[in-house]
């Protein structure tokens, strides 16, 4: 599900988290809730948290679905933008592909 990701301070856990905010549009909300279900299911199978992004929580704020994740780093788009849209080095593409395949194999 597409959404705006914000870097936020979790006052309860005292750590930085990423919160993905999905717009208050029915089809986007439905897709976000499906994403929450899938992420929670993946979390059950990947207890070590080493293969899939870990959902921490989710909540509804003014009809926007907000999904709380562990903080990992910049998105691929942000990385590409900061790299002036130059192609990724082959080694990085290989590593990203390996990580994607491991995540798929997890499920």
KACORUR-V328419 format. One record per run of one state. SS is the DSSP state (a for helix, b for strand, c for the rest). FROM is the first residue (numbers start at 1). TO is the last residue. If there is no record, write none. Layout:
SS;FROM;TO
SS;FROM;TO
This chain:
c;1;3
b;4;10
c;11;14
b;15;22
c;23;25
a;26;45
c;46;54
b;55;61
c;62;63
b;64;70
c;71;75
a;76;82
c;83;89
a;90;106
c;107;107
